[in-house]
Amino acid sequence: MNILVNGKLRMISLKHIESFRLDERAKTILREKVKQTEISVKKLSELTDGAISYGYMNKIVYGQIDVISGEKLMCLLDILNIDLEEIFDSSVAYVSSR
């Protein structure tokens, strides 16, 4: 993935991204995709095999989460069959553990 870090465009591996900031566009796309699938929030949570609790999933679906871990987001995108690029319009937040 290409990402802007400290004013420079760099290619980084998704495994180095600890969290993502969900802007309103990303939240809307996630909410609409869940609505289209007609999967309940509870069932969606169960499909993550414990990676995302029901309460946290509920907050994601209803747009109450602004920052989400890379692991949780990738799990949700996989279940919903969404590409990462589909929900972000160059608004990815890079958080380094350095």
ChimeraX commands (.cxc) that place a marker at each C-alpha (Angstrom):
marker #1 position 0.00,0.00,0.00 radius 0.5
marker #1 position 1.27,3.48,-0.80 radius 0.5
marker #1 position 0.93,5.87,2.09 radius 0.5
marker #1 position 2.04,9.38,2.95 radius 0.5
marker #1 position 4.42,9.29,5.93 radius 0.5
marker #1 position 6.11,12.49,7.10 radius 0.5
marker #1 position 5.43,14.16,3.76 radius 0.5
marker #1 position 6.92,11.33,1.68 radius 0.5
marker #1 position 4.99,8.73,-0.31 radius 0.5
marker #1 position 6.18,5.29,0.75 radius 0.5
marker #1 position 5.18,1.71,0.09 radius 0.5
marker #1 position 4.55,-0.15,3.34 radius 0.5
marker #1 position 3.25,-3.55,4.25 radius 0.5
marker #1 position -0.18,-3.71,5.86 radius 0.5
marker #1 position 1.35,-5.69,8.72 radius 0.5
marker #1 position 3.12,-2.48,9.80 radius 0.5
marker #1 position -0.14,-0.55,10.12 radius 0.5
marker #1 position -1.39,-0.86,13.67 radius 0.5
marker #1 position -4.56,1.17,13.31 radius 0.5
marker #1 position -6.77,2.94,10.82 radius 0.5
marker #1 position -8.76,6.13,11.27 radius 0.5
marker #1 position -12.28,5.64,9.94 radius 0.5
marker #1 position -13.51,8.81,8.27 radius 0.5
marker #1 position -17.20,9.38,7.57 radius 0.5
marker #1 position -16.88,7.89,4.09 radius 0.5
marker #1 position -15.34,4.67,5.45 radius 0.5
marker #1 position -18.00,4.43,8.18 radius 0.5
marker #1 position -20.79,4.88,5.62 radius 0.5
marker #1 position -19.37,2.23,3.29 radius 0.5
marker #1 position -19.05,-0.28,6.15 radius 0.5
marker #1 position -22.58,0.45,7.38 radius 0.5
marker #1 position -24.07,0.14,3.88 radius 0.5
marker #1 position -22.20,-3.09,3.16 radius 0.5
marker #1 position -23.50,-4.64,6.41 radius 0.5
marker #1 position -27.02,-3.51,5.48 radius 0.5
marker #1 position -26.68,-5.08,2.01 radius 0.5
marker #1 position -25.53,-8.42,3.41 radius 0.5
marker #1 position -28.52,-8.56,5.78 radius 0.5
marker #1 position -26.28,-10.13,8.44 radius 0.5
marker #1 position -27.14,-9.15,12.01 radius 0.5
marker #1 position -24.50,-7.43,14.11 radius 0.5
marker #1 position -24.49,-10.43,16.44 radius 0.5
marker #1 position -23.93,-12.87,13.56 radius 0.5
marker #1 position -21.25,-10.63,12.08 radius 0.5
marker #1 position -19.46,-10.66,15.43 radius 0.5
marker #1 position -19.72,-14.45,15.60 radius 0.5
marker #1 position -18.19,-14.74,12.13 radius 0.5
marker #1 position -15.01,-13.08,13.45 radius 0.5
marker #1 position -14.36,-16.08,15.75 radius 0.5
marker #1 position -13.92,-13.83,18.76 radius 0.5
marker #1 position -11.72,-11.20,17.09 radius 0.5
marker #1 position -14.46,-8.56,17.43 radius 0.5
marker #1 position -16.94,-8.61,20.31 radius 0.5
marker #1 position -20.64,-7.95,19.77 radius 0.5
marker #1 position -20.42,-4.59,21.58 radius 0.5
marker #1 position -17.44,-3.41,19.57 radius 0.5
marker #1 position -19.00,-4.64,16.31 radius 0.5
marker #1 position -22.16,-2.72,17.15 radius 0.5
marker #1 position -20.10,0.46,17.59 radius 0.5
marker #1 position -18.33,-0.14,14.26 radius 0.5
marker #1 position -21.57,-0.72,12.37 radius 0.5
marker #1 position -23.24,2.36,13.86 radius 0.5
marker #1 position -20.26,4.63,13.21 radius 0.5
marker #1 position -19.18,5.13,16.81 radius 0.5
marker #1 position -15.58,3.95,16.28 radius 0.5
marker #1 position -13.08,6.45,14.87 radius 0.5
marker #1 position -9.92,4.32,15.11 radius 0.5
marker #1 position -9.78,0.56,14.60 radius 0.5
marker #1 position -6.89,-1.86,14.82 radius 0.5
marker #1 position -5.55,-3.21,11.56 radius 0.5
marker #1 position -6.30,-6.75,12.70 radius 0.5
marker #1 position -9.96,-6.02,13.43 radius 0.5
marker #1 position -10.46,-4.02,10.26 radius 0.5
marker #1 position -8.90,-6.67,8.03 radius 0.5
marker #1 position -11.05,-9.34,9.70 radius 0.5
marker #1 position -14.22,-7.32,9.07 radius 0.5
marker #1 position -13.27,-6.48,5.49 radius 0.5
marker #1 position -12.61,-10.15,4.80 radius 0.5
marker #1 position -16.05,-11.16,6.08 radius 0.5
marker #1 position -17.77,-8.38,4.12 radius 0.5
marker #1 position -15.65,-9.06,1.02 radius 0.5
marker #1 position -14.43,-5.46,0.80 radius 0.5
marker #1 position -11.00,-4.34,-0.43 radius 0.5
marker #1 position -9.16,-1.91,1.83 radius 0.5
marker #1 position -8.84,0.57,-1.03 radius 0.5
marker #1 position -12.62,0.57,-1.42 radius 0.5
marker #1 position -13.23,2.21,1.95 radius 0.5
marker #1 position -10.34,4.65,2.06 radius 0.5
marker #1 position -9.87,7.69,-0.09 radius 0.5
marker #1 position -6.22,8.31,0.87 radius 0.5
marker #1 position -7.20,8.82,4.51 radius 0.5
marker #1 position -5.16,6.07,6.14 radius 0.5
marker #1 position -3.57,6.87,9.48 radius 0.5
marker #1 position -0.17,5.25,10.01 radius 0.5
marker #1 position 0.77,4.56,13.59 radius 0.5
marker #1 position 4.28,3.32,14.16 radius 0.5
marker #1 position 5.34,1.33,17.18 radius 0.5
marker #1 position 8.86,2.76,16.91 radius 0.5
marker link #1:1,2 radius 0.2
marker link #1:2,3 radius 0.2
marker link #1:3,4 radius 0.2
marker link #1:4,5 radius 0.2
marker link #1:5,6 radius 0.2
marker link #1:6,7 radius 0.2
marker link #1:7,8 radius 0.2
marker link #1:8,9 radius 0.2
marker link #1:9,10 radius 0.2
marker link #1:10,11 radius 0.2
marker link #1:11,12 radius 0.2
marker link #1:12,13 radius 0.2
marker link #1:13,14 radius 0.2
marker link #1:14,15 radius 0.2
marker link #1:15,16 radius 0.2
marker link #1:16,17 radius 0.2
marker link #1:17,18 radius 0.2
marker link #1:18,19 radius 0.2
marker link #1:19,20 radius 0.2
marker link #1:20,21 radius 0.2
marker link #1:21,22 radius 0.2
marker link #1:22,23 radius 0.2
marker link #1:23,24 radius 0.2
marker link #1:24,25 radius 0.2
marker link #1:25,26 radius 0.2
marker link #1:26,27 radius 0.2
marker link #1:27,28 radius 0.2
marker link #1:28,29 radius 0.2
marker link #1:29,30 radius 0.2
marker link #1:30,31 radius 0.2
marker link #1:31,32 radius 0.2
marker link #1:32,33 radius 0.2
marker link #1:33,34 radius 0.2
marker link #1:34,35 radius 0.2
marker link #1:35,36 radius 0.2
marker link #1:36,37 radius 0.2
marker link #1:37,38 radius 0.2
marker link #1:38,39 radius 0.2
marker link #1:39,40 radius 0.2
marker link #1:40,41 radius 0.2
marker link #1:41,42 radius 0.2
marker link #1:42,43 radius 0.2
marker link #1:43,44 radius 0.2
marker link #1:44,45 radius 0.2
marker link #1:45,46 radius 0.2
marker link #1:46,47 radius 0.2
marker link #1:47,48 radius 0.2
marker link #1:48,49 radius 0.2
marker link #1:49,50 radius 0.2
marker link #1:50,51 radius 0.2
marker link #1:51,52 radius 0.2
marker link #1:52,53 radius 0.2
marker link #1:53,54 radius 0.2
marker link #1:54,55 radius 0.2
marker link #1:55,56 radius 0.2
marker link #1:56,57 radius 0.2
marker link #1:57,58 radius 0.2
marker link #1:58,59 radius 0.2
marker link #1:59,60 radius 0.2
marker link #1:60,61 radius 0.2
marker link #1:61,62 radius 0.2
marker link #1:62,63 radius 0.2
marker link #1:63,64 radius 0.2
marker link #1:64,65 radius 0.2
marker link #1:65,66 radius 0.2
marker link #1:66,67 radius 0.2
marker link #1:67,68 radius 0.2
marker link #1:68,69 radius 0.2
marker link #1:69,70 radius 0.2
marker link #1:70,71 radius 0.2
marker link #1:71,72 radius 0.2
marker link #1:72,73 radius 0.2
marker link #1:73,74 radius 0.2
marker link #1:74,75 radius 0.2
marker link #1:75,76 radius 0.2
marker link #1:76,77 radius 0.2
marker link #1:77,78 radius 0.2
marker link #1:78,79 radius 0.2
marker link #1:79,80 radius 0.2
marker link #1:80,81 radius 0.2
marker link #1:81,82 radius 0.2
marker link #1:82,83 radius 0.2
marker link #1:83,84 radius 0.2
marker link #1:84,85 radius 0.2
marker link #1:85,86 radius 0.2
marker link #1:86,87 radius 0.2
marker link #1:87,88 radius 0.2
marker link #1:88,89 radius 0.2
marker link #1:89,90 radius 0.2
marker link #1:90,91 radius 0.2
marker link #1:91,92 radius 0.2
marker link #1:92,93 radius 0.2
marker link #1:93,94 radius 0.2
marker link #1:94,95 radius 0.2
marker link #1:95,96 radius 0.2
marker link #1:96,97 radius 0.2
marker link #1:97,98 radius 0.2
view
